[in-house]
Amino acid sequence: TRAPLRLLTEGTEFWEIQYQAGKIAENAVIKRQKSSNKDGMTLTEEEAQTVGGRIVGVIMRLDDLEWELHHRVTQTAWVGKYDEWSNFGTLQDESCIKTLDEMILNDPLFAMNRAERLLALFLLNLEGPGMKAAGEF
């Protein structure tokens, strides 16, 4: 019973995950560009590459980012007190990956909240320090 959203399974090579992450990013950017005809917000080539790179970055570090997200949220007492787990894209108990993935697949708001927070953690912990080290800000 494989979790439906996980690229890493036993025997999966690192390059296979990179390839799949790249395809996911490419498809997401294409989908966004098509929908931009409706809102006039077409991404430039540079923006599309940035978005695609960030998607790949989050996917490649998904396990660590998911752990950190859940850890940070569980350390915030009021989240549990007021049952605000889904507003942060987390479940109180994430020990069953299949249950988590089913929630992501079946609840678009939960999925969006989780994606936003995973991206924020990626930017905070990986991209930001990398840019700072390169003198880009």
Salt bridges, closest charged atoms under 4 A:
GLU26 OE1 - LYS23 NZ 3.20
ASP39 OD2 - ARG32 NH2 3.06
GLU66 OE1 - ARG6 NH1 2.55
GLU66 OE2 - ARG114 NH2 3.18
GLU68 OE2 - ARG72 NE 2.70
GLU94 OE2 - ARG114 NH1 3.00
ASP101 OD1 - ARG6 NH2 2.57
GLU116 OE1 - ARG117 NH1 3.41
GLU127 OE2 - ARG54 NH2 2.48
